[in-house]
Amino acid sequence: MYRIIKPIFFKFDPENVHYFVVKRLKWFNDKFPLGKTIIRSSFDVHIKGLEKEVFGIKFRNPVGLAAGFDKNGEYVEALNNLGFGFIEVGTVTPMPQPGNDKPRMFRLPNDEALINRMGFNNKGVDVMAERLRILKDNHPDIIVGGNIGKNKATPNEDAVSDYIKCFDRLFDVVDYFVVNVSSPNTPGLRELQEKEPLKKILNTLQLRNHKNDISRPILLKIAPDLTDVQLDDIIEIVAETKISGIIATNTTISRENLATEKILADEMGGLSGKPVKDRSTEVIKYLSEKSNKAFPIIGVGGIHSAQDAKEKLDAGACLVQLYTGFIYEGPGLIKEICKALVK
Ligand SMILES: Cc1cc2nc3c(=O)[nH]c(=O)nc-3n(C[C@H](O)[C@H](O)[C@H](O)COP(=O)(O)O)c2cc1C
């Protein structure tokens, strides 16, 4: 079915198609008589033996939706009904912000890839927190990750206060947190991946986290463009700050080995999909081996098939996430991966 619709979708601007589709999915799920039942019976994964407990959370299956797809936590229930084991919302910032000028998302069909320079467009953490509160009241079983960032206008020296604002506001309504310092689309953000600023952010969040009776797992999302030395620093930082794990990886700024014509490939932004697959797997393998499997890793980057997901798990990931593969392959990909994993 998706094979038939995809060429039509691919004729239109990717961001417009994205909102067109998710809005209709939500309407069908929430408003259409028997809509939920139809979505669930067509896509949801009812396979036993895929449950996994990672950082204290029980996941019904290991295939999650990566950050950036549902920036404001608007479509979580409908997306969950497609079969995902968990949904990561955001990146959200304390204040609403419009993101970069459009167009800011590009398809590279020859490489089964996307380039985006969205720039953390979102409605702000208050709007997200209120939405997720309602969701959690009605569906406490849906696993939601809160991916948090800083506003463009906030200088890096004050970044920690932005992460704290998002953390405090979302604490009661998400199951785990992701500190995003790896997006290439907020100027200077990736400098926060350096040892000192990163330790400051994570230590401050952990202090906050452990003041509460219950604490939430905090993960760090990293870029695929880090050097081995930087990855060694990451391993050290995880041990020192005692965060719960790593998400590897975000989009890449590299443009190596693309089949796409230069003018399109040279669009500014982060590249995702098939071209990032091997590097992302390499990063997972490096972290897993070098740290002696000291912490859980969520593997993301270029998963377009069950085999791609297996490669990430074999490299040391315990959960996986999809974004670009979900666009290119459609919602059937979730069940396809789950079926292959249970075998
Ligand atoms: C349009 C788009 C927007 C994204 N926005 C975010 C974001 O806000 N925060 C984030 O951590 N990652 C974001 N990502 C990165 C994805 O979560 C994922 O890490 C990356 O795309 C690699 O996975 P993929 O190859 O399966 O897409 C975005 C990716 C795309 C394609």
The ligand as an SDF file (V2000), in Angstrom:
LIG
                    3D

 31 33  0  0  0  0  0  0  0  0999 V2000
   13.6050   16.0740    9.5940 C   0  0  0  0  0  0  0  0  0  0  0  0
   14.4160   15.5860   10.7550 C   0  0  0  0  0  0  0  0  0  0  0  0
   14.3460   16.2600   11.9730 C   0  0  0  0  0  0  0  0  0  0  0  0
   15.0730   15.8230   13.0660 C   0  0  0  0  0  0  0  0  0  0  0  0
   14.9700   16.4940   14.2520 N   0  0  0  0  0  0  0  0  0  0  0  0
   15.6480   16.0290   15.3370 C   0  0  0  0  0  0  0  0  0  0  0  0
   15.5040   16.6620   16.5870 C   0  0  0  0  0  0  0  0  0  0  0  0
   14.7530   17.6230   16.7520 O   0  0  0  0  0  0  0  0  0  0  0  0
   16.2180   16.1690   17.6230 N   0  0  0  0  0  0  0  0  0  0  0  0
   17.0510   15.0840   17.5150 C   0  0  0  0  0  0  0  0  0  0  0  0
   17.6570   14.6660   18.5010 O   0  0  0  0  0  0  0  0  0  0  0  0
   17.1960   14.4580   16.3350 N   0  0  0  0  0  0  0  0  0  0  0  0
   16.5100   14.9040   15.2600 C   0  0  0  0  0  0  0  0  0  0  0  0
   16.6580   14.2580   14.0610 N   0  0  0  0  0  0  0  0  0  0  0  0
   17.6110   13.1340   13.9500 C   0  0  0  0  0  0  0  0  0  0  0  0
   16.9380   11.7700   14.0770 C   0  0  0  0  0  0  0  0  0  0  0  0
   16.3240   11.6180   15.3280 O   0  0  0  0  0  0  0  0  0  0  0  0
   17.9730   10.6420   13.8800 C   0  0  0  0  0  0  0  0  0  0  0  0
   18.8950   10.6800   14.9280 O   0  0  0  0  0  0  0  0  0  0  0  0
   18.7210   10.7640   12.5670 C   0  0  0  0  0  0  0  0  0  0  0  0
   17.8800   11.2190   11.5340 O   0  0  0  0  0  0  0  0  0  0  0  0
   19.3470    9.4340   12.1210 C   0  0  0  0  0  0  0  0  0  0  0  0
   18.3570    8.4370   11.9900 O   0  0  0  0  0  0  0  0  0  0  0  0
   17.6510    8.0580   10.5770 P   0  0  0  0  0  0  0  0  0  0  0  0
   18.7470    7.8070    9.5970 O   0  0  0  0  0  0  0  0  0  0  0  0
   16.8090    6.8540   10.9000 O   0  0  0  0  0  0  0  0  0  0  0  0
   16.8290    9.2250   10.1960 O   0  0  0  0  0  0  0  0  0  0  0  0
   15.9150   14.6800   12.9510 C   0  0  0  0  0  0  0  0  0  0  0  0
   15.9930   14.0040   11.7270 C   0  0  0  0  0  0  0  0  0  0  0  0
   15.2400   14.4260   10.6430 C   0  0  0  0  0  0  0  0  0  0  0  0
   15.3520   13.6750    9.3500 C   0  0  0  0  0  0  0  0  0  0  0  0
  1  2  1  0
  2  3  1  0
  2 30  2  0
  3  4  2  0
  4  5  1  0
  4 28  1  0
  5  6  2  0
  6  7  1  0
  6 13  1  0
  7  8  2  0
  7  9  1  0
  9 10  1  0
 10 11  2  0
 10 12  1  0
 12 13  2  0
 13 14  1  0
 14 15  1  0
 14 28  1  0
 15 16  1  0
 16 17  1  0
 16 18  1  0
 18 19  1  0
 18 20  1  0
 20 21  1  0
 20 22  1  0
 22 23  1  0
 23 24  1  0
 24 25  2  0
 24 26  1  0
 24 27  1  0
 28 29  2  0
 29 30  1  0
 30 31  1  0
M  END
$$$$
